[in-house]
C-alpha cells in the first residue's frame, strides 16, 4: 500500500498514536460499553454522524480534535446521545477517560519505533487528540517531531497537518511514510505523495516497514 516516488529512500516514519502505538481502541470501546451497559447503537449513531466520511465540518468530534471543544464539554455532549441497556442516562463526568481506560501502550510498536531510530530513520508522532493525556514518560525521546491536533488546531485528514509534520521534519512527502489505523488518514497522506501503511497489527506493520525501509527494521521480531 502506498504512493509517491518509490525510488526515493524513506527517511522518516510518521506514526499515529491511538490504535497504532496502543492496543486496539475499538476493543477498549467495546469493553467500556460492556462494563457500563451502554446500548451500542446509541454510541455508533453518534460516531457515524460525527466522524464518518460524510460528516459535515465542525462536528463535536472535529472540534474536540482541534481543541475548540474541551473534554468536559464533549463528555456532556456525548453523554446526551448515549443510553444504557435499561434506558437510563450515562454519567458525563470522566466519560472520555472511562472510554479509553483499557487502551494501553503497545510494547511491540514502541520497539518498532526504537528499531527505526537505531537504523537511522527519523520518526514523528501525528495524533488526533481526544482530550487525552499522552504517556510522555514512555514516548519521550522516541520522536524527532510530535504534532498533536489540539495543539495546532488542525486534524487528520486535513492535508495541512501532514504538510506541517513534513515541514518540521524538513522532508518532501516522498521521503516519509505514515502509519495509521484510519483509512481516510492513510488515503489523505497518499494523495500528498507520502507512502502509507494501514495499521492492522504490529507484525503486519513491521513487515511492511521492513519492505519500505530496507535494513532499518530487524525482521522476525515483534516485541
Order of alpha helices (4+ residues) and beta strands (2+ residues): beta-alpha-alpha-alpha-alpha-alpha-alpha-beta-alpha-beta-alpha-alpha-beta-alpha-beta-alpha
